[in-house]
Amino acid sequence: MKTRTLTLFDPALLLPAIGDAFKKLDPRTQWRSPVMFVVYVGSIITTLLAIQALAGKGEAPFGFIAAIAVWLWFTVLFANFAEALAEGRSKAQAASLRALKQTVMAKKMQVPKYGTSWLPTPATDLRRGMTVLVEAGDVIPADGEVTAGVASVDESAITGESAPVIRESGGDFSAVTGGTRVLSDWLLVQVSVNPGEAFIDRMIAMVEGAKRQKTPNEIALTILLVALSIVFLIVTVTLLPYSLFAVAAAGSGTPVTITVLIALLVCLIPTTIGGLLSAIGVAGMSRMMQANVIATSGRAVEAAGDVDVLLLDKTGTITLGNRQAASFVPAPGVTEQQLADAAQLASLADETPEGRSIVVLAKQQFNIREREMASLNATFVPFTAQTRMSGVDIADRQVRKGAAESVKKYVEALGQPYPAEVSRAVDDIARRGSTPLVVVDAGKVMGVVELKDIVKGGIKERFAELRRMGIKTVMITGDNKLTAAAIAAEAGVDDFLAEATPEDKLKLIRSYQSEGRLVAMTGDGTNDAPALAQADVAVAMNSGTQAAKEAGNMVDLDSNPTKLLEIVEIGKQMLMTRGSLTTFSISNDIAKYFAIIPAAFVGTYPQLKALDIMHLASPASAIMSAVIFNALIIVVLIPLALKGVQYRAIGAASLLRRNLLVYGLGGIVLPFVGIKLIDMVLSALNFI
C-alpha cells in the first residue's frame, strides 16, 4: 500500500494539527495526560491571577504574571500539537485506505459451483458464508477464501506491488482481499467477513492512532510521571507556608508568590516527556505502517522491541515455497545433456512450479529449447497419487519422471535394470535434504533430477543481524530432520524444529515463554494460526490464509518474512525514544533547580543567592527564562519524538551507556546553556 509520503511538517498535516491543538484544550482530553493536566490547571490559575493583577490587586506585576500564563498555555498547546501532528499522520494513512473501498456489484452464486447461475448483488449485502464468482477484470467484492479455480490477482491497491500473485483453492495461497482485482481466469470465493469486518476496515481502525490503547510500558511510565508530579506538587505546596513563616519570623523579606510556585512546579515535573509521550506511541504505529506492516495495537509494536526469540515457518518464509530443479545427476552411460533433454520432455506439459523449473534448468544449462506438445504429437501423462509419476508418450517412446521407488517398480515391471549408482544418487540427494526425481526414457533409467528448497536471497545476512541484536532464530518445518538440518545450515538459523505439527509449534512457543522470553513468529498457513495466536508478536503474511491473518497481531503487506527485522527495529526504536526522552526530561530539571529556586526564594532566604551559578539578570528573568525554556524544548524535541531515536544493533549495556551520555548528560548541560541564552535575550530587550 503506497501512499504519498508526507514530510514531518507538511502543510497538509501542520494546519489541521494547529487547529487540533486548540481543540484538545478540552479538560476531558487534558485529563488523559496527568502531567500535562497539572500544567493545564497551572495555566488556568495564573490566568486568573493575571486578571486579578490587572484589577490592581495582584500578588506581582501584571506583565510578569501574564507572561508566565502565556508561556504555560504555550507549553500545553505545544504538547497538544505534538500529539495532533502524530495523529494527523495516522489519519492521513487511514484516509488513503478509505479511498480503496469501492462499491461493486458481486456475482453471488445460487449454487457454489462454477458454471451455474449467479445474481448481481451489492457487495455491501454480502454476508459470511456466501459464495461469489469473480472473473477476469472483476474486483473481488469482499475478503474470503478461494473454494474453486485459480487466477492471477492484482493486489497492488493493498500491497503497492505491481507484480500479480496467484490465488487458488487449497494450500496457503487461498485468501483474497476485497478491493483487489482478478486479472485472468476465474475464482469462486466464499465470503469470510460481514460488512464492516473486511481487512481494509480493520486496517483503517488499526492505523487510527487516536484509537490506540496504551501499552504496559507506557502505563508504567505514566505511573512514574504521575508519582513524580505528586511529589513535586506536595513539595511546592508546602513551600508557601514555609516562606510565609520565614518572612514573619525574620520580620523582613518577601514571601514567594503563587505564580512563582506554579512556575516552579511546572518546570520541575517531567513536562518534556509528559508532553511528548502520546506522540511517541502514535508515531511508533505510524512508522510501522510506513514499513507496510499493519499492527493491531501499540502493544504489538512495543512487544517487538523486547523480542528475543523468533520462530519462522520454512516454506514460503525462509524458502521460496516451491522446490526447484537444481542439478541433473546422470546414470552410467548417459550424459548430463541427454538426461536434461529427457527430463524436459517429461515436464513440458507439467504446469507445477517444479515441472517448470526443470524445463528452465535444461534451457539454462544446455540451451535445450522448449518444444510444443502439439508438434510432437505427444500425449501428456498427468501425475497421480497411485503412480506417483508423470511424463509424456511420443509414438512408442514413453518418458517418465517421478519418485524413486515408483520409477524403480515401473522399470522392473518392464524387465529393465535399475542401476545401483542411481539408487546411491537418490540416497545422497535425500541425505542433503533435497527431493530426487528419477527420469526414465523408453525403459532406460536416465538419471536423477535434484529438486531443492531455494533459500531466499539475503536471508542469511538478515539472520546474522538478528543474532547481533540478541534474537535467537528458530526454523519450523514439517520436513524430516535431514532436510530441516540442511536448510537450517544454508539459511543460517540458530536452531530448527523438524516434523513439526501445529501442536509442536504451540508447545515450543509456550516452552520459551515459560522461560520468561518474548517470542515472535511469522507464518502464512492455516496450520500456523494456533502458534501465531500464542506468540507475543505474530506477523502474518498478507499472501497467507485468512486464518493466519486473523490469528496474528500484525500483517505484513509485503509478505516478506525478514520484515521482522524492521519490525523489531521499530519496536526497539520506540522504546529507546521513550527512554531517551524520559532520561532527558528528568535530568534537565537539575538546571532548573539552579535557575528557579535561588530566584524564587532569594527574597525569603538571601543566602540562596550563592546557588545562582548562572548569574541570571534578575529573579523575574530567571523564572521567566526557565518557563520559556521548558516550553520551547518540547517544540525542539517534536521531530525526534515523531521520527524516533536511531537504533543501532549493539548490546543493551552499550545502548544504556550511550543514552546516559547523550540524553542524561545532554539533559543536564543543555538547559544551563538554553536558560542563560534566554535570560540574556530578555535582558537585552528589557522585557524583565
Secondary structure, DSSP 8 states (H G I E B T S, - for coil): -------TT-HHHHHHHHHHHHHTTSHHHHTTSHHHHHHHHHHHHHHHHHHHHHTT--SS-HHHHHHHHHHHHHHHHHHHHHHHHHHHHHHHHHHHHHTT----EEEEESSSSTTS-EEEEEGGG--TT-EEEEETT-B--S-EEEEEEEEEEE-HHHH---S-EEEESSTT--EE-TT-EE-SSEEEEEE---TT-SHHHHHHHHH-GGG----HHHHHHHHHHHHHHHHHHHHHHHHHHHHHHHHHHHT-S----HHHHHHHHHHHS-HHHHHHHHHHHHHHHHHHHHTTEEES-HHHHHHHTT--EEEEEIIIIIB-SS-EEEEEEE-TT--HHHHHHHHHHHHTT--SHHHHHHHHHHHHHH------TTTTTEEEE---TTT-EEEEEETTEEEEEE-HHHHHHHHHHTT----HHHHHHHHHHHHTT-EEEEEEETTEEEEEEEEE--B-TTHHHHHHHHHHTT-EEEEE-SS-HHHHHHHHHHHT-SEEE-S--HHHHHHHHHHHHHTT--EEEEE-SGGGHHHHHHSSEEEEETTS-HHHHHH-SEEETT--TTHHHHHHHHHHHHHHHHHHHHHHHHHTHHHHHHHHHHHHHTTT-GGGGGG-TT--S-HHHHHHHHHHHHHHHHHHHHHHHHH-----S--HHHHHHHHIIIIIIHHHHHHHHHHHHHHHHHHHTT--
